[in-house]
Amino acid sequence: MEPRESTARESKLRDQVVQTQQQIQQQITLLSREWLSPAERETLQGARGFLQQSLRALQESDFQRASNLADKAHLLVEAIEQAR
């Protein structure tokens, strides 16, 4: 069992996760309005899935898991944007 993060560290991590989630949601919204290839749409759907899992982990106060999932969503969104 891992020791619990300090309250200040948890608060900072939570704030970072929320900011990343909001940024990813904005990127997903913008990309969903564009024409995307079937492969890009599938990648975007994967990003949505990771974002939803991240939101659930945040609700459960699992900040590290929420951060990891948000990072995965971010990587998928970035891959689509770089391919454009």
C-alpha positions as CSV (number, residue, x, y, z in Angstrom):
1,M,0.0,0.0,0.0
2,E,1.4,3.4,-1.0
3,P,1.5,6.3,1.4
4,R,-1.1,8.9,0.8
5,E,0.0,12.1,-1.0
6,S,0.2,15.2,1.1
7,T,-2.9,17.4,0.9
8,A,-1.0,20.2,-0.8
9,R,0.4,17.8,-3.4
10,E,-3.0,16.2,-4.0
11,S,-4.5,19.6,-4.5
12,K,-1.8,20.6,-7.0
13,L,-2.1,17.3,-8.9
14,R,-5.9,17.6,-8.9
15,D,-5.7,21.2,-10.3
16,Q,-3.3,20.0,-13.0
17,V,-5.5,17.1,-13.9
18,V,-8.6,19.3,-14.2
19,Q,-6.8,21.8,-16.4
20,T,-5.5,19.0,-18.7
21,Q,-9.0,17.5,-18.9
22,Q,-10.5,20.8,-19.9
23,Q,-7.9,21.4,-22.5
24,I,-8.4,17.9,-23.9
25,Q,-12.2,18.4,-24.0
26,Q,-11.7,21.6,-26.0
27,Q,-9.4,19.9,-28.4
28,I,-11.8,16.9,-28.8
29,T,-14.7,19.3,-29.5
30,L,-12.7,21.2,-32.1
31,L,-11.5,18.0,-33.8
32,S,-15.0,16.5,-33.8
33,R,-16.2,19.4,-36.0
34,E,-13.6,18.7,-38.7
35,W,-13.5,16.0,-41.3
36,L,-11.5,13.1,-40.0
37,S,-10.5,9.9,-41.6
38,P,-12.0,6.7,-40.2
39,A,-8.6,6.0,-38.4
40,E,-8.6,9.5,-36.9
41,R,-12.2,9.1,-35.8
42,E,-11.3,5.9,-34.0
43,T,-8.3,7.6,-32.4
44,L,-10.5,10.4,-31.3
45,Q,-13.0,7.9,-29.8
46,G,-10.1,6.4,-27.9
47,A,-9.2,9.8,-26.5
48,R,-12.8,10.3,-25.4
49,G,-12.7,7.0,-23.6
50,F,-9.5,7.8,-21.8
51,L,-10.9,11.3,-20.9
52,Q,-14.1,9.7,-19.4
53,Q,-12.0,7.2,-17.4
54,S,-9.9,10.1,-16.2
55,L,-13.0,12.0,-15.1
56,R,-14.2,9.0,-13.1
57,A,-10.8,8.5,-11.5
58,L,-10.9,12.2,-10.4
59,Q,-14.3,11.7,-8.9
60,E,-12.9,8.8,-6.9
61,S,-10.0,11.0,-5.8
62,D,-7.5,8.8,-7.6
63,F,-5.5,11.7,-8.8
64,Q,-2.5,9.8,-10.2
65,R,-4.7,7.5,-12.2
66,A,-6.7,10.5,-13.4
67,S,-3.5,12.2,-14.5
68,N,-2.2,9.1,-16.3
69,L,-5.5,8.6,-18.2
70,A,-5.6,12.3,-19.1
71,D,-2.1,12.0,-20.5
72,K,-3.1,9.1,-22.6
73,A,-6.0,11.1,-24.0
74,H,-3.7,14.0,-24.6
75,L,-1.3,11.9,-26.6
76,L,-4.0,10.5,-28.8
77,V,-5.4,14.0,-29.5
78,E,-1.9,15.3,-30.2
79,A,-1.3,12.4,-32.7
80,I,-4.4,13.5,-34.7
81,E,-3.4,17.2,-34.6
82,Q,0.2,16.4,-35.8
83,A,-1.1,14.3,-38.7
84,R,-3.1,17.3,-40.0
